[in-house]
Amino acid sequence: MIPPRNRLLAALPPSDLDRLTPYLRLVPLSLGEALYEAGIALHHVYFPVDSIVSLLNVMADGASAEIAVVGNDGVVGVSLFMGGESTPSRAVVQSAGHAYRLNATILKSEFTRAGAMQHLLLRYTQALLTQMAQTAVCNRHHTLDQQLCRWLLLSLDRLLSNELAMTQDLIANMLGVRREGVNEAAGKLQEAGLIHYSRGRIVVLDRAGIEARTCECYAVVKRESDRLLPDRREPDSVH
């Protein structure tokens, strides 16, 4: 069964979607898979449907930190239609699932039509920039507990369930902190009955409780995303 379609694809007029459909390929994305590396030319974009991709900035010594997450709300590879061809960030699958892959040439052709696709992609880029800016502020001014809550909520918004397959090492890599810090922060949430963490899986038991403990950054990102992007829904699948 093909999973629900990406929100950007779902918002396209039928004629635009019909033009793209022959070129969309539903591909599996595995946990930890790198869709592209920093500085390497991009040849495809990905429209996640039930997966989440983390955009990471990597330092010369190998240290990294997440700057944004992309799920069924958007597209991975914005530099292609913004004229950059490559990006200093790395795209890694944070939650396994599927995505529709589209060749770069096809995307550029559709973008230059200056129609619905261009309009949607530019609005999505504005929402993504907001998320990146707010992440930078959050990492500088808020506690690790608050950052973890923000990260969990942003991930949940892009999934169809309340469960994430995620090791503490990967979370630490995303947040740019030590594993011990993530272990302590996750332990506090579990003791409070908000999550259950075991063997690399996080189950959110009380979303409202996590929302009460997070910082203002989550609400800022969600509000801008809701303002700029199409309503969340589960349209018919692309065949």
C-alpha positions in Angstrom: 0.0 0.0 0.0 1.4 3.4 -1.0 1.5 5.8 2.0 -0.4 9.2 2.1 1.0 11.8 -0.2 3.3 14.7 0.7 1.4 17.9 1.6 3.1 20.0 -1.1 2.3 17.4 -3.8 -1.2 17.1 -2.5 -1.8 20.9 -2.9 -0.9 21.0 -6.6 -3.7 21.4 -9.1 -4.7 18.1 -10.8 -3.1 19.2 -14.1 0.2 20.0 -12.5 0.2 16.8 -10.5 -0.6 14.8 -13.6 2.4 16.3 -15.3 4.7 15.3 -12.5 3.3 11.8 -11.7 5.2 9.8 -14.3 8.5 11.1 -12.8 7.7 10.6 -9.1 9.3 7.4 -7.7 8.2 6.1 -4.3 11.5 5.0 -2.6 12.2 3.6 0.9 14.3 5.6 3.3 16.2 3.7 6.0 17.1 5.1 9.4 20.5 6.9 9.3 20.6 6.9 5.5 22.3 10.0 4.0 20.3 11.5 1.1 23.1 14.0 0.3 26.4 15.2 1.8 27.6 18.7 2.3 29.1 20.3 -0.8 28.0 17.5 -3.2 25.9 18.4 -6.2 22.2 17.3 -5.8 20.6 15.2 -8.5 17.2 14.6 -6.9 14.8 16.1 -4.4 12.7 14.1 -2.0 9.1 14.6 -0.9 8.8 12.6 2.4 5.4 10.9 3.0 5.9 8.9 6.2 9.6 9.6 6.9 11.5 12.4 8.5 14.8 13.8 7.2 17.1 15.8 9.4 19.2 18.6 7.9 22.6 18.8 9.7 25.5 21.3 9.5 28.8 19.4 9.9 32.0 21.0 11.3 35.5 20.2 10.2 36.1 18.0 13.2 33.0 15.9 12.4 30.7 17.4 15.0 27.2 18.2 13.8 24.0 19.8 14.8 20.5 19.7 13.3 19.3 22.9 11.7 15.8 21.7 10.5 13.6 18.7 10.0 11.6 17.9 6.9 8.7 15.5 6.8 5.4 15.2 4.9 5.2 19.0 5.1 7.9 19.7 2.6 10.8 18.8 0.3 14.5 17.9 0.8 16.8 19.7 -1.6 15.6 23.3 -1.7 19.0 24.5 -3.0 18.2 22.9 -6.4 15.4 25.4 -7.1 17.1 28.3 -5.3 20.0 28.1 -7.8 22.6 26.6 -5.5 23.0 23.1 -6.8 24.7 22.0 -3.6 24.4 22.9 0.1 26.7 23.0 3.2 24.3 20.8 5.1 23.9 17.1 5.2 20.5 15.3 4.9 20.1 12.2 7.1 17.0 10.1 7.5 15.8 10.6 11.1 12.7 8.4 10.9 12.5 5.6 8.4 9.7 5.4 5.8 9.1 6.5 2.3 9.5 9.5 0.0 8.7 10.5 -3.5 12.0 11.1 -5.4 12.0 13.5 -8.3 14.9 14.2 -10.8 16.5 17.6 -10.5 15.9 18.5 -14.1 12.2 17.8 -13.9 11.9 19.9 -10.7 13.7 22.9 -12.2 11.6 22.7 -15.3 8.4 22.7 -13.2 9.7 25.6 -11.0 10.5 27.8 -14.0 6.9 27.5 -15.2 6.2 30.1 -12.4 3.0 28.3 -11.6 1.6 26.5 -8.5 4.7 24.5 -7.9 6.9 27.6 -7.7 4.5 29.3 -5.4 4.3 26.3 -3.0 8.1 25.7 -3.0 8.8 29.4 -2.2 6.3 29.4 0.7 7.8 26.2 2.0 11.3 27.7 1.8 10.1 30.6 4.0 8.7 28.2 6.5 12.0 26.2 6.5 14.1 29.4 7.0 11.9 30.2 10.0 12.5 26.8 11.5 16.3 27.1 10.9 16.4 30.6 12.6 14.3 29.5 15.5 16.5 26.4 16.0 19.6 28.6 16.2 17.9 30.7 18.9 16.6 27.7 20.8 20.0 26.0 20.9 21.6 29.2 22.3 19.0 30.2 24.9 17.0 27.2 26.0 17.7 24.2 28.1 18.4 20.8 26.7 15.1 19.6 28.2 13.2 22.3 26.3 15.2 21.5 23.1 14.3 17.8 23.3 10.6 18.6 23.8 10.7 20.9 20.8 12.4 18.3 18.7 9.9 15.6 19.7 6.9 17.8 18.9 8.3 18.8 15.5 8.9 15.2 14.7 5.4 14.1 15.8 3.9 16.8 13.6 5.5 15.0 10.6 4.5 11.5 11.5 1.2 9.5 11.5 1.9 7.9 14.9 3.2 8.8 18.4 6.2 6.5 18.1 9.7 7.3 16.9 12.5 4.9 16.2 15.5 6.8 17.5 18.7 6.0 19.5 20.1 8.4 22.1 23.3 8.6 20.1 21.4 9.8 17.0 19.4 12.3 19.1 22.6 13.7 20.6 24.0 14.0 17.1 20.9 15.9 16.0 21.0 18.3 18.9 24.8 18.7 18.9 25.1 17.7 22.6 26.7 14.8 24.6 24.8 11.5 24.8 24.8 11.8 28.6 22.8 15.0 28.4 20.1 13.4 26.2 20.0 10.4 28.5 19.3 12.7 31.5 16.7 14.8 29.6 14.9 11.8 28.3 15.0 10.2 31.7 13.2 13.2 33.2 10.4 13.0 30.6 10.0 9.3 31.2 9.9 9.8 35.0 7.2 12.4 34.5 5.1 9.8 32.5 5.4 11.9 29.2 7.3 9.3 27.2 8.4 5.7 27.2 11.9 5.1 25.9 13.3 1.6 25.3 15.7 -0.1 22.8 15.9 2.9 20.5 12.1 3.6 20.4 10.4 6.6 21.9 6.6 6.5 22.5 5.0 9.8 23.4 2.4 9.1 26.1 1.3 12.7 26.9 1.8 15.2 24.1 0.0 17.9 26.0 2.5 17.4 28.9 5.4 17.8 26.5 3.9 20.9 24.9 3.7 22.4 28.5 7.4 21.8 29.0 8.7 23.0 25.7 9.9 26.5 24.9 8.2 29.1 22.7 10.2 28.0 19.7 7.9 25.1 18.8 4.9 27.4 18.7 6.7 29.9 16.5 7.7 27.3 13.9 4.3 25.6 13.9 2.4 28.9 13.5 4.5 29.9 10.6 4.3 26.5 9.0 0.5 26.5 9.4 0.3 30.0 7.9 2.4 29.3 4.8 1.6 25.7 3.9 -1.5 23.8 2.9 -3.8 22.2 5.4 -2.8 18.8 6.7 -4.8 16.1 5.1 -4.4 12.6 3.6 -5.2 12.8 -0.1 -5.3 10.0 -2.6 -2.0 8.3 -3.5 0.1 9.0 -6.5 0.3 5.9 -8.6 
